[in-house]
Amino acid sequence: MTKGLNQGSAKGLTERSYLVLWLLMVLVCSAILLVKFNKSEQQYHAGLLATLEINTPKHQAAISLGQNYQNKLLILVGHQQLEQAVAMASEIRARLQHQPWLENVYSNPLNSKQLQQLVSYYGASPFSYLADKQKAILTSALTDKQTDAISAEYFSLLNQWADPIVSQSLEKDATLTLASFIKERLAISTQADRHWQFNQQEFMLKGDDKNYIPIFISIKAEFTNIRDSVDIYQELQNIKASYTHLATENKSASEVLMTGMILHSAAASLQAQSEISSFGLFSLLGVILIILLAFRAITPLLACLAVIGSALLVGIVALTLWFETIHLLAFVFAVSILGIAVDYGFHVLVLRQQTQASAESIRRKVFLPLTIALVSTIAGYSLFFTTPITLLHQVVVFVGFGLVGAYLSALLLLPSITFKSRGTSFAVLPKQNFAYLVIAMVIFAISISGLNFDDHIGNLNTKSTLLVQEEQKVARLTGESVYPYMVLIKANSQDELLADAQRLTKGLRRQGAVLKSIADWQLSKSAQQNNIDLVTANWQLNHYQVISAYFDKDAIESVISQAKPIATMPSFIAQNMGLDIKKVAGKYWTALLLSAPVSDLQMQFISTFENASYVNLPLALSKQLATVRTNVLQLALPAMLVILIILSLYFGLRSAFIMLLVPTVSAGLALVFSQFFQPSLNIFNVLACLLIITLAIDYVVFFRSHGVTKIISHTISLSALSSALTFGVMSFSTTPAVSSFGLTLLIGICLAWLLSHLTPLTFTNKQVNK
């Protein structure tokens, strides 16, 4: 009797130790998470473009140069009466003026602090920068010795003394050379195709039936994160809603249009947050319902929830430790862990329910199939690491470590659970015949040639219909694309870069291109020195004699003697222009921004510059995604070969081949059937196929390990149902990448469940079936 008690105590202690290990895992992960969140605030971002890693210097430079657009917003306030539009714009600017995130806000570039900055900066050496018209006048004066045009230009500008450009720059440059340059540069920047105009000193756009006053907004860099961008977006939406409401009440024809990259990020973030909560809640409720139907008891439900909770906890800890910035869509994709993690609980609890075996016996029975399932699933997800998509890397880390947590929980905690309820059986044992697998293979072979892939980035990202419509209307009004096309230029030095940019700018404008160029505002040192020399030569020949009577004594001579090229480019020019000079991979880069795609003639001109290239970033990213898709398929073949070898070691080559064929054919047919619900397939459909194979391996491994029995069929049916539920809800996502992923997985899991039941994987043990 004493011996029996000692054995019972030892056995109890052993089970207690398993529980202690599980609790230790949970406590350690909770402590890490608590310390991490108390130490620093986790950063998040949204939008599919933010997830792509661009490996070539050219693409890195393109994204780096486009960062200035992240903190720019444009609001157009429209009304049939110009005075009303001006009043509305003034009220909106006043509401925004004291926002903590505001860097700058103005409607008229001539009344902004930008003008003061320009006058102060260029006034340090006013003769370094000359307007094209003025250079032509000064050059003709030297050649033809005719100085009338110089005095005519001067008096023409002097008569505009009420113009803020003239009045402010006159203090810095008595010749008004500076005023001429700034006026011409502003004209090129804002009135390239004559959509913008001044009316009664108001900077405006003339629409078909409304007058529009612009509000240019710059956001402080530290407020461009996801949390703050959402707050900014909601604040602007509230402003817009209030004026839309007032317009409806007053029956006035007015509207407020908004555009900017940060608005799309905020809208994508809000959508992702909504889907994380709704998909997660729906999946969890569905899994709970399945558990209650299967076991009809609270104890198994709590046990499965403990497994799911452990998976989520371990996954979140790994994700926050691995990545500094987390993409919100990673959590949308990671909802799938609910369906996969609960499978491990099903495999253990069904054995407990059906056999009432000892905890150690259950561990021994489920250890091999659970381990193979874990390794194969993580191996399938790990293939996502071969892509340049950071989002998928985060999904791998979250799900991979989360499944390890679920695996350990299932082995440590669940075998000790005891309950007596029978529950509802989900077992299905249809007639098995290899003919079904052959028919599925034939259908796939016939259909594979008709698969249509399109990986264009625009078809994968979350889109706010309202924002897209507003962008299109703003583009029609302004004549400029919200996301301009780029001509990238690189050089060994900044001076060489500016010289090439200036030549390209002039050449493309001669061919009708509408563009913005940093060379409009920042010339190379040699070009600046040429301007100084041109003014000096005219001064030495007394070509300023007629107008010099209006200057202080030695005014020009004093400025000329001190004039020298300005070496540095101030950041405010880059911020306002949306352009900058970046150093990437040891080279200096800048870009010309075009409002429309280049023509064939313009492309030929660009090709004459060795270090210039036209970049359509969305198209380049789309091509990269297509290449990634091809590479993933190529990597899948050796990965499947590895799985075949592993299965062969345990079950033999013939059985292993048939076992691998079932999930492979299921994945292929999932692609075929997905095309019935989508205009075209994409990389995320292909990535879903990899997971179908790794998830469906579980079904055939359990059938092969334990026989085609009702117990195993019941377990596999529960697993398939929970996985299909969690992946199926993803197919309703408004983000095409997520919906494509979820749809293909839903179809593939259903097909894998069906084929695993129809294919003779092993001989049925009739005695066990009873």
Disulfide bonds with the S-S distance in Angstrom:
none
